Amino acid sequence: MGLLSNMFGSFGSIFGVALTLISSLTQQQTNGKSLWGTLQAPTFPLFLSSNGLLGSLPWGLLTATGSNPYTQAPNTGVTRRYDFTVQRGVIAPDGYQKSVILINGQFPGPVIEANWGDTIVVNVHNQITGPEEGTSFHWHGILQKANPFMDGVPSVQQQVALSHGTSDSWYHSHYSAQYAGGLLGPMIIHGPSNADYDIDLGPVFLTDYYHGEYFDILKSTTAPLQSGGNPAPLSDNNLINGKGNFDCSTVAVGDTTKCTNNAGIAKFQFTTGKTHRLRLINAGAEALQRFSIDGHTMTVIANDFVPIKPYKTTVVTLGIGQRSDVLVTANIGSSTSSFWMRSNISTICSLAKQPNALAAIYYDRADTTKTPTSTAWNVPDPGTCANDDLSLTEPMYTIAPSPPTTTKTMEINFFINSTGNFLWTLDGTSFRANYNNPLLQLANLGKLDFPEIWNVKNFGDNPTVRVIINNNSPAAHPMHLHGHNMQVLHEGPGQWDGTIIRPTNPQRRDVQQVRVGGHIVFQYDTDNPGVWPFHCHIAWHVSSGLYANMMEHPLDIKNLLTLPLLLAQTCTQWTLYTANKVVNQIDSGL
């Protein structure tokens, strides 16, 4: 166990804040064309109008409490179009200058905004050179009902998007660990609200940050251990909305010219007496985040696209890929007050050199150049690496789980293969993708005989699937299911004892933490024929094989689904490209 204790032990340091908040770098230098993290960042309306005028609600009489979000989604007839150009660029989000991959010159990327019931079309132009790379965009949390080809996972489906749901989410590359190199951005889907608020301040991205190139880190995580492989790299920093400071005295001697102290932190404006909506998104590569605002209690109103009965807390815990919408009222102190916003990486559960991120919140008349002097809440890290207790998170719309027609137990574990590589396993298999043979297209052709390494779980025509995950590995894992919201029946230490938390209306979300030595139990109705990825959302874990494909209703995939022409063209272009180019796939591919 010496190897494991070295790989997964606690790390962390606290970096003192500067005495002034006047940044030494411009926003262009730190974040390109992005306005996230600045006082010029946009606020957001309750909904978008189709004609530029505010009128009736786009979702009509549907509500968060009385309408089934899976069967009663509206069809507004509105299409929202976005155009993304993906290129390399050099920025310094925390003062350390490095090459990243940008969307329209921005980090984080531009917002995708729509109403519940709109259609979203995103045209992605891949201009990644030096070297060339493929890319694929996943629209995280969008269920893609009857539209599985647009989920955006290479080797399974492919690109672009259709939207329904309420609340907030994000989009990101699903090609290798590419999103750790910058390819990510927010999505806001406006829908019926389950709580009143005054101002929507939009996304709050929480991201661990690495100074190394993502592909170099990937090479290290997938290298044989005897050759210096490191399956658990430490992040260098922690950012809020793509911004943070870094202590340049800690960088290697040869890198000092790349680093500038006091690059600048994110800033937010609160209006005195008003209630603000913050859309928290853990969009990092590995770290579990603990988010708080000094002196302010937060009201949690949604998790992962699912409106919940509001509850109050001082700290929100988010694993990679998870989102929580919170309401915060500016009623502490006076209109000249300022406070720290904090997001701390749990050094018990994650690996970080500088785990503590800060942003500044200013009330209306506060001096935005001065440093807040507020004190953090005294809420010690419980060290369980779990989400808030399931009893706290009750969906607004009640759905009781159906009796399962099949149950699948899967174990998370790891092994060292014959070449000395560290690989994660799910149900005994370490996944590896084949970009040129997308599973969904093969199933659409009626081909269901898959290699074991593709880790396909064919649930046939079972209407309800229950899954028990036992984590016998030395790390916690945020487990993400595409195409469905999981009904999370139970989570905790050890083996499941058969108990279901709130059996009439369990928590629903698309990412759930499973603690070290613990379990999660979830189920879902197979109402969305397709091949749906199920994986750990830690970039380095899915790259090392912690992934499975959940297939449902294969006959419907063959008989009822039609491959979109645009997708067929994309696949043809990829086949032609790979006929003359060797794709350097050093990991699972996802």
N, C-alpha and C positions, 0 to 999 in steps of 0.2 A: 504493500500500500504506500510505499515511499514515493513512487512516481505520482500517484493520485493526489497525495497531500501537497506535493510541490506544484502540481498543475492547478489545483482548485482551492488553495489556501486563500486567506483574506489579504488583500492589499489595499493601500489607500494612503493619501496624504491630504492635508488641508492647506490650501493656498490662500494667503491673506489677500483681501481686496484692496484696491487702490484707494487713495484718499479723495480722488476726483473722478467724475464720470465723463470727463472730456476725452474722447477717443483719440488715439494717436494715428489711426488709420481711417480712411474714408469708407463709406458703405460699399462703394464700388470695389475697393481693395479687399474687403472682408467677405462680401456676399454677392458680388457682381451686380446684376440689375434688380435683385430682390429688395423689397421694402420690409420684409418680415423682420421683426425685432427693432423697428424704428417707430417713432411717434407719428410717422407719416403712413404707417400701415393702414389698410382700409378697415372699416367696420362693415358689418353685414346686415341686410334687412331681414325681416321675418320671412319674406319669400321674394322671388323674382317675378316680375310681370313679363308678359310676352309682347306687350305693345308699348312699354315704357311708362305706363300709367298703373298706379295701384288700383286694383279692383277687388273682385271677390276672390276668396281663397282658392288657389289652383287645385286643391284636393277636395273642394266642395264640402260636404257634410261629414267627411271622414274625420275621426278623432284619434288621439293617442290611446284613449281608454276604452272606446267602444267599437273600434274597427279592427278586424284581423289584418295585420300588416302583410301577411303572406298570401291572402286570398282576395283582399279588397283594395289592392293598390289601384290608384287612378291612372287613367291614360290621358294626359293633358294634350297630346298631339303636338307638343313643342319639342324641337330638336336643338340642343345646345352644342355648338361646334367649337373645337379647340385645335390649334395647330402647334405642335411641339417640334422643335429642332434640338437634337441631342448632339453636343460637341464637348470636347475637352477644353478646359480653361484653367487658369492659375489664379487662385484666391487664397486668402488667409483668414478663415473664419474666427480663429482665436489668436491671430498674430503669426502663426506658423505657416509660411507660404508653401503651397503644394499644388500639384496638378490634380484636378477633380473632373468629374463628368457633370456638365450643367444642362439644364433644360431651359431653352430660350435665354441663356446667359445667366440663370438665376440659381442660387442655393439658399434655402430650399426652393423648390420649383414653384411655378405659378399655380394659383388655385383653380380647381375645377368646381364650378358652382351650378347647381340646378335645383329644380323643385322635384319633390316626390312625384313620380309619374312621367317626368320628362325622359327623353332619349338623349344620351350623350354620345357624340362622335368625336374621337380624337385621332387626328392624323399625326403620326410620328415619323419624323425624318431622321434617319440614323446617319449622322455625319461624324461618327467617332473614327478618328484616324490617329496614327502614331502611337500604338498600332491600331489597326482596324479591329472592331469587336461587333458581334451581334448584340441585340438587345431585345427584350420583351417586357411589356408593361402589364402589371397585375393591378386590378382595381379592388383594393383590399376591402372586404366586407360586402361588396356588391354580389348578391346571390346569383345573378345571371340565370334567372328562372327561364327554363326552356331555351336557353341561349348559351350552352356550355362552351361553345367554340370561342367565345369572346373573353374568357377568364384570364388569358394572357400568360399561361405557363408553358414554356417550351418543353417539347417531348410529350406533353399531355394535350394542351389545346393550342392556342396562339393568341393574336393581339386584338386590340380595340375594345369598345365597351357599350353596354346598355345598363340603365340605372333604375333602381327603385329602392326605397328605404327612407328613413329619417335619421337625422343627427349628423355626425361628422365621421370622416375617415381619411384615408390617404391612398395614394397610388405609389408604386415603386417598381423598379426593375425586378424581374424574377429570373434573371440570367446570371448564373453563378452567384457570387456575393456582391454583384455590381452595385446594388443600392447603397452599400457601405462606402462607395466612392462618390456619392452625391446624387444619384438618380432617384429622387423622391419629391413628393409635394402633397399638398392637402386637397381633400375633397369635402365640400359642404353640400349636403342634400337637405334642402329646407322641407319641413313637414309640420304636421300639427304638433304644437308644443304641449308638454305635460306640466309646465310651470311657467309663471310669469317672470319676465325680466325686462330691462330697459334697453341695454346696449349689448350687441354681440361683437366682441372683440376678436372673434375668429380663432384660428389655429394657434396652439402653443406646442411647438415641436420640442420634444425632449430626446436628445440624441447623444449617446456616447460617441467619441470622436477619436480617430486614429490618424497619426501623422504619417504613417507609412502608406504607400499606394495600396489600394485594396487588393490588387492582384499579387503583389509581393507578400502581403499578409496571408492571402489564400495559399500561395506556394509554401509558406512556412507551416500553415496548419495542416496541409496535406502531405508534407514531406515525411519520409521515414524517420522515426524517432532517433535512430542511430546516426542520422545525417543532420541532426539539429532541428527536426520537426517540432513544432509547438502547437498542439491542438487547442490551447487556451491562451490566446494573446491578450495582453493587458491594453485597454484603451488608454490614450494619452490625456483625454480631457472629457468634459461633459458640457454640452451646449444647450441653451434655450433659444428657440427660433433661429438656430444657426449661428449664434454669437456667444463669445466667452473670452475671458482673459487667460493667458498662460504665462507661467514663470519661465522666461527664456534662459535663465541661468541654469536650468536643468537639462537643456538640450546638449547633444554631443558637440564637441568643439568645432567640428567641421560644418555644423548646421547653424551656427550663431548668426550668420548673415541672413538666414531665411526667417528669423524670428524677431518680432517686434512686441515689446511689452505694452500692456494697456490697449489692446486692439479695440476694445469696446464691448459692452454687454447689451443685451436686449432691454428695451424700455417699453412700458405700457402706461397708458393714461386712463385713470379712473375718474369718473364724474361724481363729486360728493353727493352722497345720499342715494345714488342710483345702484341698481343691481346689474351686474355684468355677467355675460356668458363667456366662459373660456372653454375651448375645445381642445382638451389635452390629448396628445398623441405620442406614444413611445415609438419613435421611428428609428431607434438605434440598431446596432448590430448584435449586441450581447447583453447589455446591462438592465437589471431590474431597477426602476426609478421610484423614488419616494418624493412626491410633490407636495409643497405646502406654501402658504403665504403668511408671513409673520402677522400675528394679531387677528387674522381673519378666519372665520369658520366658513368652510365650503359646503354647499348643498349639491350632492351628486344627483343628477337627473337622468343620465343615460350611460350605458356601457355598450360599446361595440354596436352601434346602430339600434340598440334596444332601449326605448324609454322605460325607466324604472320609477317606482314610487320613491319620491325624494327622501334622502336621509342626509344628516349632517356629519361632517368629519373635519379633522384638522390636517390629515394626511391621506393622500390617494396613492395607492401602490399600483404601478403599471408594469407588466412584463412587455417584452418586445411585441409590437403589433397591436397592443391593446389601446383602447381609447376610452376616455370618460369625459362627459360634459358636466361642468360644474358651474354653479351660480355663486357669485361673491358680491356682497353689498359693501359699498364704500361708506361705512359709518363709524370708522375708528379715527379718533383724533379730530383734526380740522381740515379745511380745504387746502392747507399748506403742507399736509402730512405726506410722507413718503415711506415706503416699506420694501423690504426684500421679498422677492419671489424666489423660492428655492426648489431645486430638484437634485436630490442626493442619490447617487448610485449606492445601492446596498453592497457594501464591501464584504458582507457575510455571504452574499449570494452571487456576486459578480466580481469581475476582475478589472480594476481601474487604478491608474497612477494618481489622477487628480479627480476624485469622485464628485465633488460638490460644485454645482452650477448655481449661479446667481443671475437674476434679472431685477430691474428696478421698476417699482410701481409708483407713479406720481398722481396725487390728487390734483384738482384743477389749477390751484394757485401755487403748487410746490415748485421750488427751484430745480429744474431738470438737469442741472450741472452738478448738484451736490449728492453726496453719498447718503443713502438711508442709514439710520442708526438703530433700526428695529432689531428685536431679539427673536430667535427661532423658537418655535413651540418645543416644549420638552416632551418629545414622544420618541423614546428609544426604538431602534430597529428591532422588531421581534425576532428576526432571524429565521423565520419559517419559510421565506421565499414564496409565500402564497398570497393570493388576492384577499380582499376583504371577505369576511365571513359570508357564506352563501345566504344566511338568514337575513342579511341586510339588503340584499339585492333582488327585489321582487319586481318582475315586469309589470308594467301598467296594464297591458292586455293579458288576460289570464288564458293560458293554454296548459291543460293537464296532459302529461305524457301518456301515450297509448301503451298498452302491454306490448313488450318487444316480441317480435316474431323470430329474431335471431340475436344471439349475444356473442360478441367477439372479445376475448381477452388478449391484450398485447403488452409485451414487456419492453421497456426502454433499457438498453444496455450498451456495451461497447466491447470491442476486442482489438487486439493487435494482430494484423494479418501476417502472412509469411514474408512479406517484404518490409515489415517493421512499421507499417502505417497504422495510425490510430483511426478507427472507424466506429461511428455510432450505428446502432442497430435498432430497428423497430419491428417487433414480432420476429426477431431472429435474422432479419435481412438488412444489409446496408445497401441502400438504393443507389443506382447510377442511371442517368438518363441517356436516351438515344435521341438526339435532336432531329434526326432524319426519319424517325418513325413515331409520330405522335400517336399516343394510345387511343385518343378519342376518334381519330380518323380510322385507325385500324378496326376499332369496335364498330364504327359506322359502316365498314365494309364486311362486317360479320366475322372478323378474325379475333378470336378470344384466347388463343394459345400464346401466353406471354412468358418470356424468360423470368426466372425467379428474381433476378436482380432488379426488375422493374417493380417488384413488391406490390402487385395488384391484389386487392381484396374484392373479389366478385361476390356481392351480396344478392345477385340474381333479382328475383321479383319480391323479396321480402319487403313488406310495407314499412316496418319499423325496426331500426337497428340500434342495439345497445352495445356500447364499447366500454370496456374496463381497461384502463391504462395503469400498469404498475411500473413505477420508476425505480429500478434497481441500479441506477447509474449514480455517479458522484456529483451530479449537477441538477439544478432545477431547470424545467423546460416550459416555455410558453407554447402550448400546442394549439395549432391553428387549423381549422377545417374550412375549406372552400365550399361554396355552393349551398351552405346551410348555416343556420344558427343552432349551436348545440344546446340542448336542454341539459344543464349541468346538474346531475342528480346528487352528487356527493363529491367531496374532496377531503383529503386529510392524510395523516401519517399512517404507515403500515398498510395492511390489506383492508379492503372494503368489507364492512360488516353487514351489508344489505340495507342500511338505513338510507332513506331518501329525504333530503332537506326540502321541506314544503312541497309535498307530493302533488298538491293540486295546482301548483304554479311555480315550478323551479326556475332558477335563473337561466336566461338565454344569452349567449354571446358567441363570437366566432373565435376567440382566443381564451384559453384557460391555463393558468399556471398549475403545474404538477410539481410538488415539492420533492426534495431528495428523500428517498426511502418511502415515498408516499404514493397516492393514487388519485386519479380522477375517474368518475363514471359519468358518461353522458349518453344521450341517445338523440336520434333524429328520424323524422319520417322521410322515406325515400320518394319525395314528391318532385324530384328534379333530375330526371334521367341524364346520366353523364358519368365522367370519370373525374372525381374530385380529389385534389391533393389534400393530404393530412400530414402535417409536419411540425417539427419544432421551428419557431420563427427566429431563433438565434442563427445569424448568418453562417457562422463557422460550423454549427451543428448540422444544419440541413446540407451544407456543402460536403460534409463528411458522412452523409447517408441517412440522417434521421428523418425518414420520409416514407410515406406509403400512398398508394392510389386507391381510393374508395369508389368502386364501380357499382352503379345501381341501374337496374332495368336494362340490361344489355340488348334485349330484343327491341325495346323502344328506341335505343340509340341507333340501331340499324334501320328500323322501319319508319320512325317518326321524325328523325332529325336530318336536316339537309345541310351539307357543308357549304358555308357562304362562299361565293365566288371570289371575294376579296381575299379570304383566307387561303383558298386554293392557290391563288396567284402568289401570295406570300411564300407558301411552301415550295412552289415551283422555283421562285427566285432563290430561296435558301438552298435548294438542291443543286441548282446551277452554280451557286457560289462555292458550295463545299466540294463540288467536283474538281475545282481548281485550287482550292485553298484548304489547308489543314487547320481545322479548328482546334485550338490549344485548350482542350477540356481536361483540366487537371483535378477536377472535383466531381461531385455528383452531377453538376450542371445546373443546379437550382439554388 
